[in-house]
Amino acid sequence: MSDAAIILGRPEVKGHPSALAGYVVLGIVVFVWAGFALTLRAIGASPLSPADVALIRFALPLLFLLPLSAKRLGKLRKVAPKDALLVLLGGVPFFFIATEGARTTSAAFVGALIAGTSPVAVALLSRLFERKLVERRKLLPLALILCGAVGMVIGQPKAVDAGTMSGVGFLLAASLLWGAYTIGLRRTGLDAISNGLLVSAGSLIVMTVLMLCGLTQVDFSKVTLFDAAPFLLIQGIGVGLVSTVGYAFAISRLGANKSATIGSLAPALAALLAIPLLGEPLSFATLAAIALITAGVILSNRPTRR
């Protein structure tokens, strides 16, 4: 998933000599984001539980980021508890709710209804809690996103049952949590590595408390390295480390708006990859809905005219 809040307030970078490196890294990041949706769907068919994958998701990045923590402890101590809580909503709560939504839907739904609708979630939460009005130029893009989200459900009534509707509800709830995370990250002003430390360390503490209280269980005794490899690569190293640092790098080379626009292709890529990898069919209604959502996200990331 994108650290969407990193793009807020960043100037557009033009003509950077290392633009090619930015495109290459951003391409890798987009594949990682697509892999996020695919691996959430794949949990149900693997011997790993959601708690097992959650532990991988937060512990592995922390292992890599700890050596970089010494110079950032001062910044992390200055983060207000309320803002830290908003950021941590994008950790364990987001992961488990998104996983539950993925259990009864498809990778196309996961990508489109979480990453795709996050601009709507941010706008809604900013209005409710920060009294910020939605810019007029963003009304049409947000409307396109909403139409695409509704179209995903009503466009294929025969394929949508009670389980799917429940999953859609969880995915939209996950989108709201990601919106809260986005606002929290904007308020903290943390760099990508500091944010990765906060999310990983805080989420690992939450996971430990849940395990000690018996609310969740982690058991790797019947899991082989082959079973865990996709989650280690995508969730642990990919989402937890590569996307966090790589997206910030791409922004520094390409600019915020161009990076966000290219990043918006991740839901469509997830839907396409799910066809050969997970055997999930892609109907015309779903394809059209994803196209609407992607168009809305691209338009919402247009630079403001001055």
Buried (B, 14 or more C-beta within 10 A) or exposed (E): BBBBBBBEEBEEBEEEEEBEBBBBBBBBBBBBBBBBBBBBBBBEEBEBBBBBBBBBBBBBBBEBBEEEBEEBEEBBEEBEEEBBEBBBBBBBBBBBBBBBBBBBBBBBBBBBBBBBBBBBBBBBBBEEEEEEEBEEEBEEBBEBBBBBBEBBBEBBEEEBEEEBEBBBBBBBBBBBBBBBBBBBBBBBBBBBBBBBBBBBBBBBBBBEEBBEEEEBEBEBEEBEEEBBEBBBBBBBBBBBBBBBBBBBBBBBBBBBBBBBBBBBBBBBBBBBBBEEBBEBEBBEBBBBBBBBBBBBBBBBBEEEEE
